[in-house]
């Protein structure tokens, strides 16, 4: 598994920056995926420099470092940065809600989703394949020993504390939480 790199790309033309993450083998060759960043590079045909902020194989550490850097440098609201959303080190971020053609894009997505409703959906009327007695767990319950193992495993999952509300979440739940927490409290 490739490590995750957190990087800062700086435009040599104007000095504005872009903070991002990649798992590419060579983060210096990777151009970045930010909407405004890529548009700027294309428009001005300019070069950029790359500084590696962090290199890590552990998702939790990468996420904490990415969020800390994003919030500390105010990369979304500052005029010095091209970022549209806080970098969390896990996914590519929401590129639609802040896009200038937001409404058009959402209409297009909605229109395409409607085409897949009903019989045009590949899973339409296929629930019978695993429902009722055909489901391998039908009529069965997990043993107390199995439930205890599942519980112990869940307790060992790493937890992260939100910098905003100070509640603890598992990594998977934190990714969903921090976006709504930041938007709800409008602190950053």
One Martini backbone bead per residue (centre of mass of N, CA, C, O) as a GRO file, in nm:
protein
  188
    1UNK     BB    1   0.095   0.038   0.024
    2UNK     BB    2   0.066   0.356  -0.021
    3UNK     BB    3   0.136   0.646   0.080
    4UNK     BB    4   0.029   0.947   0.222
    5UNK     BB    5   0.029   1.267   0.082
    6UNK     BB    6   0.097   1.587   0.199
    7UNK     BB    7   0.054   1.899   0.019
    8UNK     BB    8   0.218   2.194  -0.125
    9UNK     BB    9   0.116   2.409  -0.378
   10UNK     BB   10   0.301   2.657  -0.572
   11UNK     BB   11   0.267   2.928  -0.756
   12UNK     BB   12   0.501   3.097  -0.963
   13UNK     BB   13   0.314   3.338  -1.059
   14UNK     BB   14   0.140   3.422  -0.760
   15UNK     BB   15   0.162   3.225  -0.478
   16UNK     BB   16  -0.054   3.044  -0.469
   17UNK     BB   17  -0.231   2.775  -0.300
   18UNK     BB   18  -0.233   2.403  -0.252
   19UNK     BB   19  -0.405   2.158  -0.060
   20UNK     BB   20  -0.318   1.802  -0.046
   21UNK     BB   21  -0.367   1.460  -0.166
   22UNK     BB   22  -0.169   1.149  -0.217
   23UNK     BB   23  -0.081   0.806  -0.363
   24UNK     BB   24   0.134   0.860  -0.534
   25UNK     BB   25   0.461   0.793  -0.596
   26UNK     BB   26   0.486   1.103  -0.724
   27UNK     BB   27   0.405   1.408  -0.584
   28UNK     BB   28   0.560   1.602  -0.787
   29UNK     BB   29   0.392   1.514  -1.051
   30UNK     BB   30   0.145   1.574  -0.915
   31UNK     BB   31  -0.092   1.834  -0.974
   32UNK     BB   32  -0.376   1.799  -0.878
   33UNK     BB   33  -0.756   1.839  -0.809
   34UNK     BB   34  -0.837   2.118  -0.799
   35UNK     BB   35  -1.044   2.319  -0.961
   36UNK     BB   36  -0.895   2.601  -0.939
   37UNK     BB   37  -0.609   2.499  -0.976
   38UNK     BB   38  -0.636   2.374  -1.261
   39UNK     BB   39  -0.746   2.627  -1.397
   40UNK     BB   40  -0.500   2.806  -1.343
   41UNK     BB   41  -0.284   2.636  -1.488
   42UNK     BB   42  -0.424   2.644  -1.765
   43UNK     BB   43  -0.445   2.953  -1.808
   44UNK     BB   44  -0.120   3.026  -1.729
   45UNK     BB   45   0.095   2.808  -1.775
   46UNK     BB   46   0.221   2.725  -1.496
   47UNK     BB   47   0.429   2.672  -1.248
   48UNK     BB   48   0.536   2.458  -0.965
   49UNK     BB   49   0.564   2.387  -0.623
   50UNK     BB   50   0.664   2.121  -0.392
   51UNK     BB   51   0.551   2.036  -0.058
   52UNK     BB   52   0.601   1.814   0.196
   53UNK     BB   53   0.416   1.766   0.491
   54UNK     BB   54   0.330   1.448   0.460
   55UNK     BB   55   0.406   1.094   0.547
   56UNK     BB   56   0.162   0.819   0.546
   57UNK     BB   57  -0.012   0.500   0.654
   58UNK     BB   58  -0.206   0.647   0.861
   59UNK     BB   59  -0.514   0.769   0.851
   60UNK     BB   60  -0.550   0.919   1.121
   61UNK     BB   61  -0.299   1.098   1.101
   62UNK     BB   62  -0.359   1.226   0.831
   63UNK     BB   63  -0.628   1.354   0.910
   64UNK     BB   64  -0.530   1.532   1.142
   65UNK     BB   65  -0.319   1.690   0.981
   66UNK     BB   66  -0.507   1.801   0.763
   67UNK     BB   67  -0.709   1.952   0.945
   68UNK     BB   68  -0.511   2.124   1.095
   69UNK     BB   69  -0.394   2.272   0.852
   70UNK     BB   70  -0.660   2.380   0.733
   71UNK     BB   71  -0.747   2.546   0.983
   72UNK     BB   72  -0.490   2.706   1.052
   73UNK     BB   73  -0.482   2.826   0.733
   74UNK     BB   74  -0.758   2.881   0.610
   75UNK     BB   75  -0.804   2.750   0.303
   76UNK     BB   76  -1.099   2.852   0.227
   77UNK     BB   77  -1.102   3.180   0.303
   78UNK     BB   78  -0.840   3.232   0.182
   79UNK     BB   79  -0.666   3.407  -0.078
   80UNK     BB   80  -0.402   3.202  -0.075
   81UNK     BB   81  -0.616   2.981  -0.163
   82UNK     BB   82  -0.784   2.718  -0.369
   83UNK     BB   83  -0.961   2.593  -0.169
   84UNK     BB   84  -1.303   2.467  -0.107
   85UNK     BB   85  -1.202   2.259   0.116
   86UNK     BB   86  -1.131   2.065   0.360
   87UNK     BB   87  -0.875   1.863   0.433
   88UNK     BB   88  -0.877   1.496   0.528
   89UNK     BB   89  -0.702   1.258   0.370
   90UNK     BB   90  -0.934   1.060   0.227
   91UNK     BB   91  -1.067   1.246   0.014
   92UNK     BB   92  -1.161   1.474  -0.250
   93UNK     BB   93  -1.417   1.605  -0.198
   94UNK     BB   94  -1.636   1.875  -0.255
   95UNK     BB   95  -1.704   1.988  -0.598
   96UNK     BB   96  -2.010   2.095  -0.617
   97UNK     BB   97  -2.126   2.303  -0.401
   98UNK     BB   98  -1.885   2.527  -0.496
   99UNK     BB   99  -1.967   2.541  -0.774
  100UNK     BB  100  -2.064   2.760  -1.024
  101UNK     BB  101  -2.249   2.501  -1.160
  102UNK     BB  102  -2.427   2.353  -0.948
  103UNK     BB  103  -2.723   2.335  -1.064
  104UNK     BB  104  -2.651   2.192  -1.329
  105UNK     BB  105  -2.518   1.942  -1.209
  106UNK     BB  106  -2.757   1.843  -1.036
  107UNK     BB  107  -2.955   1.806  -1.270
  108UNK     BB  108  -2.788   1.595  -1.424
  109UNK     BB  109  -2.777   1.384  -1.200
  110UNK     BB  110  -3.083   1.355  -1.164
  111UNK     BB  111  -3.152   1.271  -1.453
  112UNK     BB  112  -2.973   1.011  -1.453
  113UNK     BB  113  -3.112   0.874  -1.207
  114UNK     BB  114  -3.399   0.850  -1.338
  115UNK     BB  115  -3.309   0.642  -1.560
  116UNK     BB  116  -3.258   0.410  -1.314
  117UNK     BB  117  -3.543   0.348  -1.268
  118UNK     BB  118  -3.663   0.064  -1.208
  119UNK     BB  119  -3.608  -0.147  -1.474
  120UNK     BB  120  -3.327   0.012  -1.535
  121UNK     BB  121  -3.235  -0.121  -1.288
  122UNK     BB  122  -3.022  -0.383  -1.216
  123UNK     BB  123  -3.182  -0.440  -0.917
  124UNK     BB  124  -3.449  -0.489  -1.016
  125UNK     BB  125  -3.617  -0.744  -0.872
  126UNK     BB  126  -3.361  -0.891  -0.679
  127UNK     BB  127  -3.431  -0.948  -0.372
  128UNK     BB  128  -3.505  -1.258  -0.392
  129UNK     BB  129  -3.208  -1.373  -0.382
  130UNK     BB  130  -3.183  -1.279  -0.039
  131UNK     BB  131  -3.457  -1.350   0.074
  132UNK     BB  132  -3.523  -1.498   0.345
  133UNK     BB  133  -3.432  -1.826   0.309
  134UNK     BB  134  -3.183  -1.731   0.118
  135UNK     BB  135  -3.059  -1.626   0.361
  136UNK     BB  136  -2.795  -1.727   0.554
  137UNK     BB  137  -2.932  -1.575   0.830
  138UNK     BB  138  -3.191  -1.717   0.842
  139UNK     BB  139  -3.300  -1.776   1.170
  140UNK     BB  140  -3.041  -1.646   1.287
  141UNK     BB  141  -2.797  -1.602   1.547
  142UNK     BB  142  -2.568  -1.468   1.720
  143UNK     BB  143  -2.354  -1.544   1.934
  144UNK     BB  144  -2.223  -1.438   2.223
  145UNK     BB  145  -1.930  -1.466   2.129
  146UNK     BB  146  -1.958  -1.303   1.865
  147UNK     BB  147  -2.066  -1.041   1.992
  148UNK     BB  148  -1.816  -0.997   2.168
  149UNK     BB  149  -1.609  -0.976   1.939
  150UNK     BB  150  -1.744  -0.732   1.798
  151UNK     BB  151  -1.724  -0.542   2.039
  152UNK     BB  152  -1.415  -0.548   2.076
  153UNK     BB  153  -1.345  -0.448   1.794
  154UNK     BB  154  -1.497  -0.174   1.817
  155UNK     BB  155  -1.325  -0.067   2.063
  156UNK     BB  156  -1.044  -0.067   1.885
  157UNK     BB  157  -1.122   0.157   1.729
  158UNK     BB  158  -1.028   0.439   1.625
  159UNK     BB  159  -1.030   0.766   1.766
  160UNK     BB  160  -1.166   1.100   1.717
  161UNK     BB  161  -1.133   1.439   1.787
  162UNK     BB  162  -1.308   1.716   1.768
  163UNK     BB  163  -1.206   2.051   1.737
  164UNK     BB  164  -1.496   2.176   1.785
  165UNK     BB  165  -1.683   1.968   1.993
  166UNK     BB  166  -1.514   1.718   2.135
  167UNK     BB  167  -1.597   1.464   2.005
  168UNK     BB  168  -1.609   1.112   1.953
  169UNK     BB  169  -1.483   0.919   1.665
  170UNK     BB  170  -1.476   0.734   1.419
  171UNK     BB  171  -1.339   0.756   1.122
  172UNK     BB  172  -1.595   0.714   0.949
  173UNK     BB  173  -1.776   0.920   1.113
  174UNK     BB  174  -1.600   1.179   1.106
  175UNK     BB  175  -1.618   1.256   0.810
  176UNK     BB  176  -1.922   1.331   0.833
  177UNK     BB  177  -1.917   1.524   1.080
  178UNK     BB  178  -1.719   1.770   1.021
  179UNK     BB  179  -1.885   1.912   0.802
  180UNK     BB  180  -2.138   1.971   0.977
  181UNK     BB  181  -1.997   2.111   1.214
  182UNK     BB  182  -1.874   2.348   1.061
  183UNK     BB  183  -2.138   2.451   0.929
  184UNK     BB  184  -2.307   2.489   1.190
  185UNK     BB  185  -2.084   2.679   1.359
  186UNK     BB  186  -1.898   2.877   1.192
  187UNK     BB  187  -1.584   2.895   1.291
  188UNK     BB  188  -1.391   2.861   1.022
   0.00000   0.00000   0.00000
